[in-house]
């Protein structure tokens, strides 16, 4: 499932953005992640890719361990990165349009990620990552991630 954010992070990231503090780590609260996914969470922590922040999800009786990753990209290429991500994800399966978030938003069910073009210069993505083969309720995951995106966009 990590492929979703990889598309957005694969394009060039300006040197200034790499050196900047992880603004993405301030967009969600640990309690919000815990409540939305109904799993204890730990974080935030700087992710492996630039501009990404991660929360670790602890396993429960009904869900395996996982993670929530938040990616925030600012700059004049945000609109292009959003379009690239949408085109990429539509190759596998139709994306789901999400209303009420930013200028445009969609959910990519194959990777469990919501992408929000907040404005022409701001792209936000929130992804729920679980081990391959895990059974996680797809509709509940989508609802949780869209809800978290709503909270994050209010802080962008």
C-alpha positions, 0 to 999 in steps of 0.5 A, a space after each residue: 500500500 505504500 505505492 500511493 504516497 510514492 507517486 506523489 513523493 517521486 517527483 522532485 522536491 525542492 531543496 528548501 522543502 527537504 530542509 524544512 521542518 515536517 509541517 505534516 507532523 502538525 496536521 493531526 493529533 495522535 488522539 484523532 488518529 487513534 479515534 478515527 482508526 479505532 486503534 491505539 497510535 503512536 506518533 507523529 514521527 518523521 517518515 522515511 520520505 521527505 515531507 511525510 509524517 507517520 503514526 504507528 497503529 498498534 494491533 487490536 483484536 480486530 485490526 492488524 498493526 499498521 500506520 497512517 502517513 501524512 504527506 504535505 506538499 506546498 509549491 507551484 507543482 502541487 496541482 501537477 502532483 495531484 493530477 499525476 497521482 489521480 492518473 496513476 491510481 485510475 490505471 488500477 481501479 476507478 478513484 472515488 471522488 470526495 466532496 467537501 475537501 479542498 478544491 478537489 479530492 479523491 480516494 484511491 481504494 487500491 492503496 487506501 489513500 485520500 488526496 486533497 488539492 487544498 489550493 493550487 499550491 497545496 497537496 495533502 495525502 493521508 494513507 492508511 497502511 496495513 500489511 499485505 493480505 490483512 483484512 481491514 474493512 474498506 469502507 471504514 478505512 475510507 471513512 476514517 481517512 476522509 475524516 482525518 483529511 478533513 481535520 488536517 485541511 483545517 490546519 493547513 
